[in-house]
């Protein structure tokens, strides 16, 4: 099974009084049918009212039906063979005086080999990234950084999760 992440940062972005980064995460899966995706986020200034602060959140459980991030993934559920999916993330922090935010992502893809027993090792890939945003006293963005933290691959009966988040 081949799985890859390709991260593209399109740079700082402002839209409707919000700022952040516009980026794309391309996920390439050698066999889509049966593959699983998990997208976790942890934020010290949540952008969704149902998102707890400084806690890893399974974004599918939080906003799955409302999220364009999952639409492409769900559209390919029955596909067999190689699939490439681009997820776009839009700016979400309001431009307010002295606002600051750290947002971390953890994306995990588990291979789609349906012939394997549930407790057999499965191939997985994990990508992590971090965003840091800061406004000055006027509410102008003065610091915007976005960086990948890790891209890992492996095989195990239990796929990894961020910082001991319960397995999915």
C-alpha positions in Angstrom: 0.0 0.0 0.0 1.4 3.4 -0.9 0.3 6.5 1.0 1.8 9.9 0.8 1.1 13.4 2.0 2.0 16.5 0.0 1.8 19.7 1.9 1.6 23.0 0.0 1.5 26.3 1.8 0.0 29.1 -0.3 0.9 31.6 2.3 -0.8 34.1 4.6 -4.4 34.7 3.7 -7.1 37.2 4.7 -10.8 37.0 4.1 -13.8 38.6 5.7 -12.0 39.9 8.7 -10.2 36.6 9.3 -6.7 35.5 8.7 -4.6 32.4 8.7 -3.0 30.4 5.9 -4.4 28.9 2.8 -2.9 25.5 2.4 -3.6 22.2 0.7 -2.8 18.7 2.0 -2.8 16.1 -0.8 -3.4 12.6 0.3 -2.4 9.8 -2.1 -3.7 6.4 -1.3 -2.7 3.3 -3.3 -6.0 1.5 -2.6 -8.9 3.8 -1.6 -11.6 1.2 -0.9 -11.6 0.4 2.8 -9.0 3.1 3.7 -9.7 5.2 6.7 -9.0 8.9 7.4 -8.8 10.7 10.8 -8.2 14.4 11.1 -7.5 15.7 14.6 -6.9 19.3 15.7 -5.8 21.0 18.9 -6.2 24.7 19.4 -5.6 27.2 22.2 -8.2 29.6 20.6 -10.9 27.4 19.1 -12.6 28.6 16.0 -15.7 26.4 16.4 -18.1 26.9 19.3 -18.1 23.1 20.0 -14.3 22.8 20.0 -12.8 22.5 23.5 -9.6 24.5 24.1 -6.2 22.8 24.2 -7.7 19.4 23.6 -7.3 17.0 20.7 -10.5 16.8 18.7 -11.6 14.3 16.1 -12.8 16.8 13.5 -15.0 14.2 11.8 -17.0 13.9 15.0 -17.1 17.6 15.5 -17.9 19.0 12.1 -17.8 16.1 9.6 -21.1 16.8 7.9 -20.4 20.5 7.7 -16.8 20.2 6.6 -15.6 20.4 3.0 -12.4 18.6 4.2 -14.4 15.3 4.3 -16.5 15.8 1.3 -13.8 14.7 -1.2 -12.9 11.7 1.0 -16.4 10.5 1.3 -17.1 10.9 -2.4 -14.4 8.3 -3.1 -15.5 5.7 -0.6 -16.4 3.1 -3.1 -13.4 3.7 -5.5 -10.8 1.1 -5.9 -7.3 1.8 -7.0 -5.1 4.9 -6.5 -6.8 8.1 -5.3 -5.4 11.6 -4.8 -7.4 14.0 -2.7 -6.6 17.7 -2.0 -7.9 19.2 1.3 -8.0 22.9 1.4 -8.0 24.8 4.8 -9.2 28.4 4.9 -8.4 31.2 7.3 -10.4 31.1 10.6 -8.9 33.5 13.2 -10.6 36.9 13.6 -8.4 39.9 13.3 -8.8 41.4 16.8 -6.4 43.4 19.0 -3.8 41.1 20.7 -5.3 37.9 19.4 -3.0 34.9 19.3 -3.5 31.3 18.3 -1.7 28.0 18.1 -3.4 25.3 16.0 -2.0 21.9 15.5 -3.1 19.2 13.0 -2.7 15.5 13.0 -3.9 13.6 10.0 -3.8 9.8 9.9 -4.6 7.5 6.9 -4.8 3.7 7.4 -4.6 1.4 4.4 -7.7 -0.1 2.8 -6.8 -3.7 2.6 -10.2 -5.3 3.4 -8.8 -8.8 3.3 -6.8 -8.4 6.5 -8.2 -9.4 9.8 -9.1 -6.5 12.1 -6.1 -7.3 14.5 -3.5 -7.8 11.7 -1.0 -5.0 11.2 -2.1 -2.4 8.7 0.0 0.3 7.0 -0.6 3.8 8.1 0.8 7.3 7.4 0.6 10.3 9.7 1.2 14.0 8.9 1.4 16.8 11.6 1.5 20.5 11.2 1.4 23.7 13.4 0.1 27.2 12.8 1.0 30.2 15.0 -0.9 33.5 14.5 -0.5 36.9 16.3 -2.3 40.3 16.0 -1.0 43.6 17.3 -3.0 46.1 19.4 -4.8 47.3 16.3 -5.9 43.8 15.3 -3.4 43.6 12.4 -1.7 40.3 11.7 2.0 40.7 12.6 3.0 37.0 12.8 1.9 34.1 10.7 3.8 30.9 10.6 2.8 27.5 9.3 5.1 24.5 9.4 5.1 20.8 9.1 6.1 18.9 12.3 6.3 15.3 11.1 5.4 12.9 8.4 5.6 9.3 9.6 4.8 5.9 8.1 4.5 2.5 9.7 2.6 -0.7 10.2 0.7 -1.9 13.3 -2.5 -3.4 14.5 -3.4 -0.1 16.1 -2.8 3.0 14.0 -1.2 6.0 15.8 -3.0 8.9 17.2 -1.9 12.3 18.5 -0.6 12.3 22.1 -2.6 9.4 23.3 -5.9 10.5 21.8 -8.2 7.4 21.9 -7.9 5.2 18.8 -10.6 5.5 16.2 
